[in-house]
Amino acid sequence: MSEAKPAAAPKVEKAEPSAVSLKDRGNLFDVATKQIDKAMRLISLDADVQEILAQPKNEIIVNFPVRMDNGKFTMFKGYRVQHNNILGPYKGGMRYHHEANLDEMKALASWMTYKSALHEIPFGGGKGGVKVDPRQHSKLELERITRRFTAALGTNIGPELDIPAPDVNTNSQTMVWMMDTYMNIAGRDRNTVRGVVTGKSVTSGGSQGRAEATGQGVVHCITEWAKDKNFNLDGSQVIIQGFGNVGSYAARLLSQKGAVIVGVGDVGGYIANPEGINPHKLGEHVSKTGSVAGYKGATKIGREEFFSLDAHIFVPAALELEIGVAEARALKVKMVVEGANGPTYPEAEEIMLERGIDVIPDILCNSGGVIVSYYEWLQNKRAESWELTDVLGRLERRMKQTYANVRAYAASHKTDWRTASYAIGLERLQHCYRERGIFP
């Protein structure tokens, strides 16, 4: 019997090129700590709670062999950092990237803790992945890497303990492989552990609306900002860095509101068209070629030129630490809405704020993914399947409520939105620690 041809894998969140490699951009955990310290000082966080949150609870590193298509074995290094679980199970993405490292995972895991707390989602913070360049491997090799990684993690993940999700260079197919592997090693009824991961395909227990959730959340924040500023999105100009899941959905949703996408960059380079780039056609091109490079509906430009484009809105939706001092000075936009995690250096944010550029921070605006992941987890626990309109309606209400909370907090405390977002999350964590204490 011949093997059925596998369906095309859903689009993954692709990494985007930078002037320097990740390892040369500085320590991401130090950057995260600097951001959070400002909020800790603002609310005079209890010293004991500050000490607890300063480091992750668990830092898991696994090394595992995988048989390649040529029959030879290659060793891979995998990570899972579990930052905090006082509010609920650890929650966070799994990324596949050749420059993945422990400090990066520590920073991203801590951000997940504060993101969940900010949005009042009963999850903690986690992050993980494999040090691998997925472009160098076949689909079968990626499946074996994923299954061996999941087996190596073993009982360190679980639907009530730690719940992975897609991230950079992973997708719903990756999550289905992880789920199936866990099901086969958990030793329990298979259907009761479907919630071990979120971001699965709908047929394997995923949620309607999960694919577009992060991009949708970004757009909700943009529309609320536009209302506050009495700014008309119809005819506005947008530039987007990164055209994977987040960037592509944000582009499509913004175009539906009349916005014009004038510049895009991804792993292959940067393109621009002042008359507008069709996000649907560009998405088709990226699906076929793997990059925006070579798209006939726009002109190739350099990275520096991209950041200097005339636009109103900038959506960084690639990797962390993409916006440095030079980029902050070059931007000609009214707002930056962080679709990616940690795309901005603290010094760059100070420059943008001084220049009057509004910055909507990542833990506020790119939370659509973890919010709908929570809804997926609930559906799995209840053996339910919610309609798309129900999921997206819940997402919109929660995003807009949290946006309003941050707006009010920033105004009342006379601070920037990032500090306000962290402060709200920290206050909720502190309140929980004050009530529960430390066992034993």
Helices and strands as residue ranges (DSSP letters): G 22-24, H 28-43, H 47-53, E 58-67, E 73-84, E 90-97, H 102-118, E 125-131, G 134-136, H 139-153, G 154-156, E 162-166, H 172-186, G 190-196, G 202-204, H 213-229, E 237-241, H 245-256, E 260-266, E 269-272, H 279-289, E 299-301, H 303-307, E 313-316, H 325-330, E 335-337, H 346-354, E 358-360, H 362-365, H 368-382, H 388-413, H 417-436
